[in-house]
């Protein structure tokens, strides 16, 4: 089950709730009792491995022409 971040529309309190994708629960704030709305969560992205920089994928050619 995914975790969702909810923000209170009245006091700004943030909470994380765990529920199914197809569920649409009515979440109320634990501080003021007002309804909360689903917010977009912050996502951390980590690039690991080679191929993410131009220097990683650049081919070094050391061809010389002999005449």
N, CA, C, O and CB atoms as a CASP TS submission, in Angstrom:
PFRMAT TS
TARGET T0000
AUTHOR 0000-0000-0000
METHOD Language model
MODEL 1
PARENT N/A
ATOM      1  N   UNK     1       0.847  -1.186   0.000  1.00  0.00           N
ATOM      2  CA  UNK     1       0.000   0.000   0.000  1.00  0.00           C
ATOM      3  C   UNK     1       0.889   1.246   0.000  1.00  0.00           C
ATOM      4  O   UNK     1       1.865   1.309   0.747  1.00  0.00           O
ATOM      5  CB  UNK     1      -0.961   0.000   1.229  1.00  0.00           C
ATOM      6  N   UNK     2       0.561   2.223  -0.823  1.00  0.00           N
ATOM      7  CA  UNK     2       1.360   3.452  -0.873  1.00  0.00           C
ATOM      8  C   UNK     2       1.042   4.400   0.277  1.00  0.00           C
ATOM      9  O   UNK     2      -0.029   4.353   0.881  1.00  0.00           O
ATOM     10  CB  UNK     2       1.134   4.164  -2.194  1.00  0.00           C
ATOM     11  N   UNK     3       2.008   5.255   0.551  1.00  0.00           N
ATOM     12  CA  UNK     3       1.846   6.283   1.583  1.00  0.00           C
ATOM     13  C   UNK     3       1.538   7.606   0.884  1.00  0.00           C
ATOM     14  O   UNK     3       2.148   7.946  -0.130  1.00  0.00           O
ATOM     15  CB  UNK     3       3.134   6.403   2.487  1.00  0.00           C
ATOM     16  N   UNK     4       0.590   8.338   1.440  1.00  0.00           N
ATOM     17  CA  UNK     4       0.179   9.615   0.868  1.00  0.00           C
ATOM     18  C   UNK     4       0.375  10.721   1.895  1.00  0.00           C
ATOM     19  O   UNK     4       0.174  10.512   3.091  1.00  0.00           O
ATOM     20  CB  UNK     4      -1.293   9.561   0.398  1.00  0.00           C
ATOM     21  N   UNK     5       0.770  11.910   1.417  1.00  0.00           N
ATOM     22  CA  UNK     5       0.967  13.067   2.281  1.00  0.00           C
ATOM     23  C   UNK     5      -0.269  13.956   2.172  1.00  0.00           C
ATOM     24  O   UNK     5      -0.715  14.286   1.072  1.00  0.00           O
ATOM     25  CB  UNK     5       2.269  13.855   1.896  1.00  0.00           C
ATOM     26  N   UNK     6      -0.811  14.336   3.312  1.00  0.00           N
ATOM     27  CA  UNK     6      -1.976  15.200   3.376  1.00  0.00           C
ATOM     28  C   UNK     6      -1.621  16.483   4.116  1.00  0.00           C
ATOM     29  O   UNK     6      -0.850  16.466   5.076  1.00  0.00           O
ATOM     30  CB  UNK     6      -3.154  14.482   4.063  1.00  0.00           C
ATOM     31  N   UNK     7      -2.193  17.598   3.659  1.00  0.00           N
ATOM     32  CA  UNK     7      -1.961  18.911   4.267  1.00  0.00           C
ATOM     33  C   UNK     7      -3.312  19.497   4.665  1.00  0.00           C
ATOM     34  O   UNK     7      -4.269  19.479   3.891  1.00  0.00           O
ATOM     35  CB  UNK     7      -1.194  19.872   3.284  1.00  0.00           C
ATOM     36  N   UNK     8      -3.365  20.018   5.892  1.00  0.00           N
ATOM     37  CA  UNK     8      -4.597  20.643   6.384  1.00  0.00           C
ATOM     38  C   UNK     8      -4.793  21.980   5.686  1.00  0.00           C
ATOM     39  O   UNK     8      -3.853  22.763   5.547  1.00  0.00           O
ATOM     40  CB  UNK     8      -4.552  20.832   7.930  1.00  0.00           C
ATOM     41  N   UNK     9      -6.017  22.236   5.248  1.00  0.00           N
ATOM     42  CA  UNK     9      -6.313  23.477   4.537  1.00  0.00           C
ATOM     43  C   UNK     9      -6.448  24.661   5.482  1.00  0.00           C
ATOM     44  O   UNK     9      -6.396  25.813   5.051  1.00  0.00           O
ATOM     45  CB  UNK     9      -7.583  23.322   3.729  1.00  0.00           C
ATOM     46  N   UNK    10      -6.620  24.385   6.762  1.00  0.00           N
ATOM     47  CA  UNK    10      -6.820  25.463   7.718  1.00  0.00           C
ATOM     48  C   UNK    10      -5.542  25.823   8.476  1.00  0.00           C
ATOM     49  O   UNK    10      -5.160  26.993   8.508  1.00  0.00           O
ATOM     50  CB  UNK    10      -7.899  25.081   8.695  1.00  0.00           C
ATOM     51  N   UNK    11      -4.871  24.833   9.090  1.00  0.00           N
ATOM     52  CA  UNK    11      -3.711  25.139   9.935  1.00  0.00           C
ATOM     53  C   UNK    11      -2.372  24.785   9.293  1.00  0.00           C
ATOM     54  O   UNK    11      -1.327  25.164   9.823  1.00  0.00           O
ATOM     55  CB  UNK    11      -3.837  24.412  11.241  1.00  0.00           C
ATOM     56  N   UNK    12      -2.371  24.066   8.163  1.00  0.00           N
ATOM     57  CA  UNK    12      -1.140  23.724   7.476  1.00  0.00           C
ATOM     58  C   UNK    12      -0.429  22.497   8.013  1.00  0.00           C
ATOM     59  O   UNK    12       0.698  22.210   7.609  1.00  0.00           O
ATOM     60  CB  UNK    12      -0.228  24.863   7.533  1.00  0.00           C
ATOM     61  N   UNK    13      -1.070  21.766   8.920  1.00  0.00           N
ATOM     62  CA  UNK    13      -0.480  20.551   9.479  1.00  0.00           C
ATOM     63  C   UNK    13      -0.299  19.508   8.379  1.00  0.00           C
ATOM     64  O   UNK    13      -1.184  19.325   7.543  1.00  0.00           O
ATOM     65  CB  UNK    13      -1.361  19.988  10.622  1.00  0.00           C
ATOM     66  N   UNK    14       0.854  18.818   8.379  1.00  0.00           N
ATOM     67  CA  UNK    14       1.129  17.773   7.389  1.00  0.00           C
ATOM     68  C   UNK    14       1.140  16.419   8.068  1.00  0.00           C
ATOM     69  O   UNK    14       1.722  16.258   9.141  1.00  0.00           O
ATOM     70  CB  UNK    14       2.473  18.026   6.669  1.00  0.00           C
ATOM     71  N   UNK    15       0.488  15.436   7.433  1.00  0.00           N
ATOM     72  CA  UNK    15       0.447  14.076   7.948  1.00  0.00           C
ATOM     73  C   UNK    15       0.621  13.100   6.798  1.00  0.00           C
ATOM     74  O   UNK    15       0.309  13.413   5.649  1.00  0.00           O
ATOM     75  CB  UNK    15      -0.875  13.807   8.702  1.00  0.00           C
ATOM     76  N   UNK    16       1.121  11.917   7.119  1.00  0.00           N
ATOM     77  CA  UNK    16       1.293  10.864   6.131  1.00  0.00           C
ATOM     78  C   UNK    16       0.357   9.730   6.500  1.00  0.00           C
ATOM     79  O   UNK    16       0.339   9.281   7.646  1.00  0.00           O
ATOM     80  CB  UNK    16       2.775  10.377   6.059  1.00  0.00           C
ATOM     81  N   UNK    17      -0.432   9.259   5.518  1.00  0.00           N
ATOM     82  CA  UNK    17      -1.384   8.173   5.748  1.00  0.00           C
ATOM     83  C   UNK    17      -1.149   7.062   4.739  1.00  0.00           C
ATOM     84  O   UNK    17      -0.762   7.307   3.596  1.00  0.00           O
ATOM     85  CB  UNK    17      -2.839   8.686   5.659  1.00  0.00           C
ATOM     86  N   UNK    18      -1.387   5.851   5.177  1.00  0.00           N
ATOM     87  CA  UNK    18      -1.216   4.669   4.360  1.00  0.00           C
ATOM     88  C   UNK    18      -2.592   4.133   3.985  1.00  0.00           C
ATOM     89  O   UNK    18      -3.386   3.780   4.856  1.00  0.00           O
ATOM     90  CB  UNK    18      -0.378   3.595   5.099  1.00  0.00           C
ATOM     91  N   UNK    19      -2.874   4.072   2.662  1.00  0.00           N
ATOM     92  CA  UNK    19      -4.132   3.492   2.197  1.00  0.00           C
ATOM     93  C   UNK    19      -3.971   3.050   0.755  1.00  0.00           C
ATOM     94  O   UNK    19      -2.991   3.399   0.097  1.00  0.00           O
ATOM     95  CB  UNK    19      -5.301   4.503   2.333  1.00  0.00           C
ATOM     96  N   UNK    20      -4.927   2.287   0.268  1.00  0.00           N
ATOM     97  CA  UNK    20      -4.873   1.752  -1.086  1.00  0.00           C
ATOM     98  C   UNK    20      -5.019   2.827  -2.149  1.00  0.00           C
ATOM     99  O   UNK    20      -5.466   3.941  -1.872  1.00  0.00           O
ATOM    100  CB  UNK    20      -5.942   0.719  -1.268  1.00  0.00           C
ATOM    101  N   UNK    21      -4.636   2.478  -3.366  1.00  0.00           N
ATOM    102  CA  UNK    21      -4.703   3.426  -4.485  1.00  0.00           C
ATOM    103  C   UNK    21      -6.140   3.804  -4.803  1.00  0.00           C
ATOM    104  O   UNK    21      -6.423   4.972  -5.069  1.00  0.00           O
ATOM    105  CB  UNK    21      -4.033   2.836  -5.728  1.00  0.00           C
ATOM    106  N   UNK    22      -7.043   2.852  -4.783  1.00  0.00           N
ATOM    107  CA  UNK    22      -8.433   3.106  -5.155  1.00  0.00           C
ATOM    108  C   UNK    22      -9.265   3.654  -4.002  1.00  0.00           C
ATOM    109  O   UNK    22     -10.415   4.039  -4.214  1.00  0.00           O
ATOM    110  CB  UNK    22      -9.061   1.840  -5.668  1.00  0.00           C
ATOM    111  N   UNK    23      -8.723   3.700  -2.798  1.00  0.00           N
ATOM    112  CA  UNK    23      -9.448   4.255  -1.659  1.00  0.00           C
ATOM    113  C   UNK    23      -9.455   5.775  -1.743  1.00  0.00           C
ATOM    114  O   UNK    23      -8.488   6.383  -2.202  1.00  0.00           O
ATOM    115  CB  UNK    23      -8.820   3.789  -0.327  1.00  0.00           C
ATOM    116  N   UNK    24     -10.541   6.380  -1.302  1.00  0.00           N
ATOM    117  CA  UNK    24     -10.604   7.844  -1.209  1.00  0.00           C
ATOM    118  C   UNK    24     -11.123   8.197   0.187  1.00  0.00           C
ATOM    119  O   UNK    24     -12.293   8.537   0.357  1.00  0.00           O
ATOM    120  CB  UNK    24     -11.531   8.460  -2.340  1.00  0.00           C
ATOM    121  N   UNK    25     -10.232   8.112   1.183  1.00  0.00           N
ATOM    122  CA  UNK    25     -10.664   8.347   2.563  1.00  0.00           C
ATOM    123  C   UNK    25     -10.893   9.824   2.856  1.00  0.00           C
ATOM    124  O   UNK    25     -10.316  10.699   2.210  1.00  0.00           O
ATOM    125  CB  UNK    25      -9.639   7.792   3.529  1.00  0.00           C
ATOM    126  N   UNK    26     -11.731  10.077   3.824  1.00  0.00           N
ATOM    127  CA  UNK    26     -11.988  11.439   4.284  1.00  0.00           C
ATOM    128  C   UNK    26     -11.079  11.667   5.489  1.00  0.00           C
ATOM    129  O   UNK    26     -11.418  11.276   6.606  1.00  0.00           O
ATOM    130  CB  UNK    26     -13.521  11.664   4.651  1.00  0.00           C
ATOM    131  N   UNK    27      -9.930  12.296   5.268  1.00  0.00           N
ATOM    132  CA  UNK    27      -8.927  12.498   6.316  1.00  0.00           C
ATOM    133  C   UNK    27      -9.179  13.838   6.993  1.00  0.00           C
ATOM    134  O   UNK    27      -9.333  14.862   6.328  1.00  0.00           O
ATOM    135  CB  UNK    27      -7.483  12.438   5.734  1.00  0.00           C
ATOM    136  N   UNK    28      -9.220  13.820   8.325  1.00  0.00           N
ATOM    137  CA  UNK    28      -9.377  15.058   9.092  1.00  0.00           C
ATOM    138  C   UNK    28      -8.109  15.309   9.896  1.00  0.00           C
ATOM    139  O   UNK    28      -7.426  14.371  10.306  1.00  0.00           O
ATOM    140  CB  UNK    28     -10.621  14.985  10.031  1.00  0.00           C
ATOM    141  N   UNK    29      -7.804  16.572  10.116  1.00  0.00           N
ATOM    142  CA  UNK    29      -6.605  16.981  10.819  1.00  0.00           C
ATOM    143  C   UNK    29      -6.697  16.582  12.296  1.00  0.00           C
ATOM    144  O   UNK    29      -7.740  16.736  12.930  1.00  0.00           O
ATOM    145  CB  UNK    29      -6.390  18.497  10.676  1.00  0.00           C
ATOM    146  N   UNK    30      -5.586  16.069  12.827  1.00  0.00           N
ATOM    147  CA  UNK    30      -5.575  15.671  14.232  1.00  0.00           C
ATOM    148  C   UNK    30      -5.425  16.869  15.164  1.00  0.00           C
ATOM    149  O   UNK    30      -5.705  16.763  16.358  1.00  0.00           O
ATOM    150  CB  UNK    30      -4.452  14.679  14.484  1.00  0.00           C
ATOM    151  N   UNK    31      -4.979  18.024  14.621  1.00  0.00           N
ATOM    152  CA  UNK    31      -4.796  19.214  15.457  1.00  0.00           C
ATOM    153  C   UNK    31      -6.048  20.076  15.544  1.00  0.00           C
ATOM    154  O   UNK    31      -6.447  20.494  16.631  1.00  0.00           O
ATOM    155  CB  UNK    31      -3.655  20.043  14.923  1.00  0.00           C
ATOM    156  N   UNK    32      -6.681  20.347  14.373  1.00  0.00           N
ATOM    157  CA  UNK    32      -7.814  21.276  14.383  1.00  0.00           C
ATOM    158  C   UNK    32      -9.136  20.628  13.960  1.00  0.00           C
ATOM    159  O   UNK    32     -10.198  21.213  14.167  1.00  0.00           O
ATOM    160  CB  UNK    32      -7.518  22.441  13.474  1.00  0.00           C
ATOM    161  N   UNK    33      -9.085  19.429  13.370  1.00  0.00           N
ATOM    162  CA  UNK    33     -10.307  18.739  12.973  1.00  0.00           C
ATOM    163  C   UNK    33     -10.839  19.125  11.603  1.00  0.00           C
ATOM    164  O   UNK    33     -11.889  18.629  11.194  1.00  0.00           O
ATOM    165  CB  UNK    33     -11.354  18.991  13.977  1.00  0.00           C
ATOM    166  N   UNK    34     -10.148  19.989  10.892  1.00  0.00           N
ATOM    167  CA  UNK    34     -10.558  20.426   9.564  1.00  0.00           C
ATOM    168  C   UNK    34     -10.183  19.363   8.541  1.00  0.00           C
ATOM    169  O   UNK    34      -9.336  18.516   8.824  1.00  0.00           O
ATOM    170  CB  UNK    34      -9.911  21.784   9.204  1.00  0.00           C
ATOM    171  N   UNK    35     -10.795  19.386   7.356  1.00  0.00           N
ATOM    172  CA  UNK    35     -10.491  18.383   6.329  1.00  0.00           C
ATOM    173  C   UNK    35      -9.109  18.639   5.734  1.00  0.00           C
ATOM    174  O   UNK    35      -8.643  19.776   5.659  1.00  0.00           O
ATOM    175  CB  UNK    35     -11.567  18.397   5.215  1.00  0.00           C
ATOM    176  N   UNK    36      -8.463  17.537   5.311  1.00  0.00           N
ATOM    177  CA  UNK    36      -7.128  17.621   4.738  1.00  0.00           C
ATOM    178  C   UNK    36      -7.190  17.222   3.278  1.00  0.00           C
ATOM    179  O   UNK    36      -8.035  16.420   2.881  1.00  0.00           O
ATOM    180  CB  UNK    36      -6.133  16.727   5.510  1.00  0.00           C
ATOM    181  N   UNK    37      -6.298  17.781   2.479  1.00  0.00           N
ATOM    182  CA  UNK    37      -6.252  17.449   1.057  1.00  0.00           C
ATOM    183  C   UNK    37      -4.929  16.771   0.732  1.00  0.00           C
ATOM    184  O   UNK    37      -3.910  17.019   1.376  1.00  0.00           O
ATOM    185  CB  UNK    37      -6.443  18.714   0.186  1.00  0.00           C
ATOM    186  N   UNK    38      -4.965  15.918  -0.273  1.00  0.00           N
ATOM    187  CA  UNK    38      -3.772  15.187  -0.686  1.00  0.00           C
ATOM    188  C   UNK    38      -2.802  16.151  -1.355  1.00  0.00           C
ATOM    189  O   UNK    38      -3.203  16.991  -2.161  1.00  0.00           O
ATOM    190  CB  UNK    38      -4.137  14.018  -1.642  1.00  0.00           C
ATOM    191  N   UNK    39      -1.522  16.023  -1.015  1.00  0.00           N
ATOM    192  CA  UNK    39      -0.490  16.894  -1.564  1.00  0.00           C
ATOM    193  C   UNK    39       0.534  16.053  -2.307  1.00  0.00           C
ATOM    194  O   UNK    39       0.683  14.857  -2.059  1.00  0.00           O
ATOM    195  CB  UNK    39       0.189  17.723  -0.450  1.00  0.00           C
ATOM    196  N   UNK    40       1.227  16.701  -3.214  1.00  0.00           N
ATOM    197  CA  UNK    40       2.286  16.026  -3.955  1.00  0.00           C
ATOM    198  C   UNK    40       3.495  15.913  -3.039  1.00  0.00           C
ATOM    199  O   UNK    40       3.937  16.900  -2.451  1.00  0.00           O
ATOM    200  CB  UNK    40       2.641  16.792  -5.276  1.00  0.00           C
ATOM    201  N   UNK    41       4.021  14.712  -2.925  1.00  0.00           N
ATOM    202  CA  UNK    41       5.157  14.472  -2.047  1.00  0.00           C
ATOM    203  C   UNK    41       6.462  14.873  -2.701  1.00  0.00           C
ATOM    204  O   UNK    41       6.580  14.931  -3.925  1.00  0.00           O
ATOM    205  CB  UNK    41       5.210  13.018  -1.643  1.00  0.00           C
ATOM    206  N   UNK    42       7.424  15.145  -1.866  1.00  0.00           N
ATOM    207  CA  UNK    42       8.766  15.425  -2.349  1.00  0.00           C
ATOM    208  C   UNK    42       9.424  14.101  -2.694  1.00  0.00           C
ATOM    209  O   UNK    42       9.315  13.130  -1.945  1.00  0.00           O
ATOM    210  CB  UNK    42       9.602  16.215  -1.295  1.00  0.00           C
ATOM    211  N   UNK    43      10.099  14.065  -3.816  1.00  0.00           N
ATOM    212  CA  UNK    43      10.720  12.834  -4.272  1.00  0.00           C
ATOM    213  C   UNK    43      12.213  13.068  -4.427  1.00  0.00           C
ATOM    214  O   UNK    43      12.641  14.038  -5.052  1.00  0.00           O
ATOM    215  CB  UNK    43      10.092  12.349  -5.603  1.00  0.00           C
ATOM    216  N   UNK    44      12.989  12.180  -3.859  1.00  0.00           N
ATOM    217  CA  UNK    44      14.437  12.254  -4.012  1.00  0.00           C
ATOM    218  C   UNK    44      14.878  11.329  -5.120  1.00  0.00           C
ATOM    219  O   UNK    44      14.486  10.163  -5.155  1.00  0.00           O
ATOM    220  CB  UNK    44      15.150  11.900  -2.700  1.00  0.00           C
ATOM    221  N   UNK    45      15.689  11.836  -6.022  1.00  0.00           N
ATOM    222  CA  UNK    45      16.162  11.036  -7.143  1.00  0.00           C
ATOM    223  C   UNK    45      17.673  10.896  -7.017  1.00  0.00           C
ATOM    224  O   UNK    45      18.392  11.881  -6.845  1.00  0.00           O
ATOM    225  CB  UNK    45      15.765  11.679  -8.515  1.00  0.00           C
ATOM    226  N   UNK    46      18.136   9.665  -7.103  1.00  0.00           N
ATOM    227  CA  UNK    46      19.563   9.394  -7.047  1.00  0.00           C
ATOM    228  C   UNK    46      19.942   8.642  -8.311  1.00  0.00           C
ATOM    229  O   UNK    46      19.401   7.572  -8.591  1.00  0.00           O
ATOM    230  CB  UNK    46      19.945   8.583  -5.766  1.00  0.00           C
ATOM    231  N   UNK    47      20.875   9.205  -9.078  1.00  0.00           N
ATOM    232  CA  UNK    47      21.361   8.560 -10.283  1.00  0.00           C
ATOM    233  C   UNK    47      22.630   7.799  -9.939  1.00  0.00           C
ATOM    234  O   UNK    47      23.616   8.385  -9.491  1.00  0.00           O
ATOM    235  CB  UNK    47      21.616   9.593 -11.416  1.00  0.00           C
ATOM    236  N   UNK    48      22.597   6.500 -10.149  1.00  0.00           N
ATOM    237  CA  UNK    48      23.770   5.677  -9.867  1.00  0.00           C
ATOM    238  C   UNK    48      24.222   4.993 -11.143  1.00  0.00           C
ATOM    239  O   UNK    48      23.410   4.673 -12.011  1.00  0.00           O
ATOM    240  CB  UNK    48      23.468   4.633  -8.766  1.00  0.00           C
ATOM    241  N   UNK    49      25.503   4.775 -11.247  1.00  0.00           N
ATOM    242  CA  UNK    49      26.039   4.084 -12.402  1.00  0.00           C
ATOM    243  C   UNK    49      26.601   5.050 -13.422  1.00  0.00           C
ATOM    244  O   UNK    49      26.622   6.263 -13.213  1.00  0.00           O
ATOM    245  CB  UNK    49      24.978   3.228 -13.034  1.00  0.00           C
ATOM    246  N   UNK    50      27.049   4.498 -14.515  1.00  0.00           N
ATOM    247  CA  UNK    50      27.633   5.341 -15.552  1.00  0.00           C
ATOM    248  C   UNK    50      26.584   5.667 -16.605  1.00  0.00           C
ATOM    249  O   UNK    50      25.539   5.022 -16.682  1.00  0.00           O
ATOM    250  CB  UNK    50      28.851   4.650 -16.198  1.00  0.00           C
ATOM    251  N   UNK    51      26.878   6.675 -17.411  1.00  0.00           N
ATOM    252  CA  UNK    51      25.973   7.057 -18.486  1.00  0.00           C
ATOM    253  C   UNK    51      25.102   8.251 -18.187  1.00  0.00           C
ATOM    254  O   UNK    51      24.243   8.600 -18.997  1.00  0.00           O
ATOM    255  CB  UNK    51      25.116   5.926 -18.823  1.00  0.00           C
ATOM    256  N   UNK    52      25.297   8.896 -17.038  1.00  0.00           N
ATOM    257  CA  UNK    52      24.459  10.031 -16.685  1.00  0.00           C
ATOM    258  C   UNK    52      25.122  11.372 -16.966  1.00  0.00           C
ATOM    259  O   UNK    52      24.469  12.414 -16.901  1.00  0.00           O
ATOM    260  CB  UNK    52      24.088   9.952 -15.239  1.00  0.00           C
ATOM    261  N   UNK    53      26.402  11.354 -17.276  1.00  0.00           N
ATOM    262  CA  UNK    53      27.108  12.578 -17.594  1.00  0.00           C
ATOM    263  C   UNK    53      27.646  12.475 -19.013  1.00  0.00           C
ATOM    264  O   UNK    53      27.856  11.373 -19.519  1.00  0.00           O
ATOM    265  CB  UNK    53      28.250  12.846 -16.582  1.00  0.00           C
ATOM    266  N   UNK    54      27.867  13.601 -19.649  1.00  0.00           N
ATOM    267  CA  UNK    54      28.340  13.586 -21.029  1.00  0.00           C
ATOM    268  C   UNK    54      29.735  12.976 -21.120  1.00  0.00           C
ATOM    269  O   UNK    54      30.093  12.385 -22.140  1.00  0.00           O
ATOM    270  CB  UNK    54      28.345  15.003 -21.606  1.00  0.00           C
ATOM    271  N   UNK    55      30.511  13.118 -20.067  1.00  0.00           N
ATOM    272  CA  UNK    55      31.854  12.546 -20.087  1.00  0.00           C
ATOM    273  C   UNK    55      31.828  11.027 -19.946  1.00  0.00           C
ATOM    274  O   UNK    55      32.792  10.362 -20.328  1.00  0.00           O
ATOM    275  CB  UNK    55      32.695  13.153 -18.977  1.00  0.00           C
ATOM    276  N   UNK    56      30.753  10.469 -19.411  1.00  0.00           N
ATOM    277  CA  UNK    56      30.655   9.017 -19.263  1.00  0.00           C
ATOM    278  C   UNK    56      30.381   8.314 -20.580  1.00  0.00           C
ATOM    279  O   UNK    56      30.854   7.197 -20.793  1.00  0.00           O
ATOM    280  CB  UNK    56      29.572   8.672 -18.275  1.00  0.00           C
ATOM    281  N   UNK    57      29.632   8.941 -21.458  1.00  0.00           N
ATOM    282  CA  UNK    57      29.247   8.279 -22.695  1.00  0.00           C
ATOM    283  C   UNK    57      30.077   8.731 -23.901  1.00  0.00           C
ATOM    284  O   UNK    57      29.890   8.234 -25.011  1.00  0.00           O
ATOM    285  CB  UNK    57      27.787   8.530 -22.964  1.00  0.00           C
ATOM    286  N   UNK    58      30.976   9.657 -23.680  1.00  0.00           N
ATOM    287  CA  UNK    58      31.786  10.164 -24.782  1.00  0.00           C
ATOM    288  C   UNK    58      32.817   9.103 -25.191  1.00  0.00           C
ATOM    289  O   UNK    58      33.513   8.532 -24.350  1.00  0.00           O
ATOM    290  CB  UNK    58      32.492  11.495 -24.382  1.00  0.00           C
ATOM    291  N   UNK    59      32.892   8.862 -26.472  1.00  0.00           N
ATOM    292  CA  UNK    59      33.845   7.899 -26.990  1.00  0.00           C
ATOM    293  C   UNK    59      35.153   8.617 -27.295  1.00  0.00           C
ATOM    294  O   UNK    59      35.167   9.674 -27.926  1.00  0.00           O
ATOM    295  CB  UNK    59      33.293   7.189 -28.251  1.00  0.00           C
ATOM    296  N   UNK    60      36.227   8.034 -26.845  1.00  0.00           N
ATOM    297  CA  UNK    60      37.522   8.622 -27.132  1.00  0.00           C
ATOM    298  C   UNK    60      38.078   7.948 -28.374  1.00  0.00           C
ATOM    299  O   UNK    60      38.269   6.732 -28.406  1.00  0.00           O
ATOM    300  CB  UNK    60      38.495   8.476 -25.925  1.00  0.00           C
ATOM    301  N   UNK    61      38.328   8.736 -29.373  1.00  0.00           N
ATOM    302  CA  UNK    61      38.886   8.203 -30.621  1.00  0.00           C
ATOM    303  C   UNK    61      40.302   8.723 -30.770  1.00  0.00           C
ATOM    304  O   UNK    61      40.539   9.930 -30.723  1.00  0.00           O
ATOM    305  CB  UNK    61      38.012   8.602 -31.859  1.00  0.00           C
ATOM    306  N   UNK    62      41.217   7.833 -30.944  1.00  0.00           N
ATOM    307  CA  UNK    62      42.623   8.204 -31.128  1.00  0.00           C
ATOM    308  C   UNK    62      43.106   7.678 -32.453  1.00  0.00           C
ATOM    309  O   UNK    62      44.175   7.076 -32.551  1.00  0.00           O
ATOM    310  CB  UNK    62      43.504   7.666 -29.981  1.00  0.00           C
ATOM    311  N   UNK    63      42.315   7.910 -33.460  1.00  0.00           N
ATOM    312  CA  UNK    63      42.667   7.465 -34.800  1.00  0.00           C
ATOM    313  C   UNK    63      43.556   8.522 -35.463  1.00  0.00           C
ATOM    314  O   UNK    63      43.259   9.716 -35.431  1.00  0.00           O
ATOM    315  CB  UNK    63      41.390   7.200 -35.650  1.00  0.00           C
ATOM    316  N   UNK    64      44.622   8.066 -36.046  1.00  0.00           N
ATOM    317  CA  UNK    64      45.489   8.976 -36.788  1.00  0.00           C
ATOM    318  C   UNK    64      45.614   8.445 -38.205  1.00  0.00           C
ATOM    319  O   UNK    64      45.668   7.236 -38.432  1.00  0.00           O
ATOM    320  CB  UNK    64      46.894   9.118 -36.108  1.00  0.00           C
ATOM    321  N   UNK    65      45.659   9.344 -39.125  1.00  0.00           N
ATOM    322  CA  UNK    65      45.769   8.951 -40.527  1.00  0.00           C
ATOM    323  C   UNK    65      47.236   8.842 -40.928  1.00  0.00           C
ATOM    324  O   UNK    65      48.007   9.786 -40.752  1.00  0.00           O
ATOM    325  CB  UNK    65      45.035   9.961 -41.436  1.00  0.00           C
ATOM    326  N   UNK    66      47.607   7.718 -41.453  1.00  0.00           N
ATOM    327  CA  UNK    66      48.980   7.525 -41.934  1.00  0.00           C
ATOM    328  C   UNK    66      48.960   7.617 -43.441  1.00  0.00           C
ATOM    329  O   UNK    66      48.218   6.887 -44.099  1.00  0.00           O
ATOM    330  CB  UNK    66      49.576   6.155 -41.465  1.00  0.00           C
ATOM    331  N   UNK    67      49.769   8.508 -43.998  1.00  0.00           N
ATOM    332  CA  UNK    67      49.817   8.662 -45.446  1.00  0.00           C
ATOM    333  C   UNK    67      51.089   8.169 -46.007  1.00  0.00           C
ATOM    334  O   UNK    67      51.292   8.226 -47.220  1.00  0.00           O
ATOM    335  CB  UNK    67      49.623  10.074 -45.837  1.00  0.00           C
TER
END
